[in-house]
Amino acid sequence: MTSPSGSASSNGEVKTLPFAVGFVVAFGTGYVCGEFFGFPWWQRLITVVVTVMAVEGANQAVGRARARKKALGEPGSEADQRSSSS
């Protein structure tokens, strides 16, 4: 179980951004594109969808990288050994 503050570190899980953060960033991007660049509604919708996908993809990539480092023990120890031996 996670702690009440939403931190997942107490049970060993890697922290990632909540989905709501990406959603707010996406709507902010859609608003800015609509107000300042004059995007019609369908371009705003595409902008929101693409932004949500990009932020969520980056979030998952960072979470997986952190999980891999945590699984290896010391950060980059196995990767550093492989690169130094060649």
C-alpha positions as CSV (number, residue, x, y, z in Angstrom):
1,M,0.0,0.0,0.0
2,T,1.2,3.5,-0.7
3,S,1.4,6.2,1.9
4,P,-1.4,8.8,2.1
5,S,0.8,11.5,0.5
6,G,0.9,9.4,-2.7
7,S,4.5,8.4,-2.3
8,A,5.2,4.9,-3.5
9,S,8.7,4.7,-2.1
10,S,7.6,3.0,1.1
11,N,6.8,-0.2,-0.7
12,G,9.7,-0.1,-3.1
13,E,7.9,1.1,-6.2
14,V,9.5,3.8,-8.4
15,K,7.8,7.2,-8.3
16,T,6.3,8.6,-11.5
17,L,4.2,11.6,-12.3
18,P,0.5,11.3,-11.9
19,F,-1.6,11.1,-15.1
20,A,-3.4,14.3,-14.1
21,V,-0.1,16.3,-14.4
22,G,0.2,15.3,-18.1
23,F,-3.4,16.1,-18.6
24,V,-3.1,19.6,-17.2
25,V,0.0,20.2,-19.3
26,A,-1.8,19.0,-22.4
27,F,-4.8,21.3,-21.9
28,G,-2.5,24.2,-21.2
29,T,-0.7,23.5,-24.4
30,G,-4.0,23.3,-26.3
31,Y,-5.2,26.6,-24.8
32,V,-1.9,28.4,-25.7
33,C,-2.0,27.0,-29.2
34,G,-5.6,28.1,-29.6
35,E,-5.3,31.6,-28.1
36,F,-1.9,32.6,-29.4
37,F,-1.6,30.6,-32.7
38,G,-5.3,30.6,-33.7
39,F,-5.7,26.8,-33.9
40,P,-9.3,25.7,-34.6
41,W,-10.9,23.2,-32.3
42,W,-9.8,20.1,-34.2
43,Q,-6.1,21.2,-34.1
44,R,-6.4,21.9,-30.4
45,L,-7.8,18.4,-29.9
46,I,-4.9,16.8,-31.8
47,T,-2.5,19.0,-29.8
48,V,-4.0,17.8,-26.5
49,V,-3.9,14.1,-27.6
50,V,-0.3,14.3,-28.9
51,T,0.9,16.1,-25.8
52,V,-0.7,13.6,-23.4
53,M,0.9,10.8,-25.3
54,A,4.3,12.4,-25.3
55,V,4.3,13.3,-21.6
56,E,3.0,9.9,-20.6
57,G,5.6,8.2,-22.9
58,A,8.4,10.2,-21.3
59,N,7.1,9.5,-17.9
60,Q,7.1,5.8,-18.5
61,A,10.6,5.8,-20.0
62,V,11.9,7.7,-17.0
63,G,10.1,5.3,-14.6
64,R,11.5,2.3,-16.3
65,A,15.0,3.7,-16.3
66,R,14.8,4.4,-12.6
67,A,13.4,0.9,-11.9
68,R,16.3,-0.6,-13.8
69,K,18.8,1.4,-11.9
70,K,17.2,0.4,-8.7
71,A,17.2,-3.2,-9.7
72,L,20.9,-3.1,-10.5
73,G,21.7,-1.9,-7.0
74,E,24.2,0.8,-7.6
75,P,23.3,3.3,-10.4
76,G,24.9,2.2,-13.6
77,S,27.2,-0.4,-12.1
78,E,26.5,-3.2,-14.6
79,A,26.4,-0.9,-17.6
80,D,29.6,0.8,-16.6
81,Q,31.4,-2.6,-16.3
82,R,30.3,-3.7,-19.8
83,S,31.4,-0.4,-21.4
84,S,34.8,-0.4,-19.6
85,S,35.6,-4.0,-20.5
86,S,35.4,-3.4,-24.3
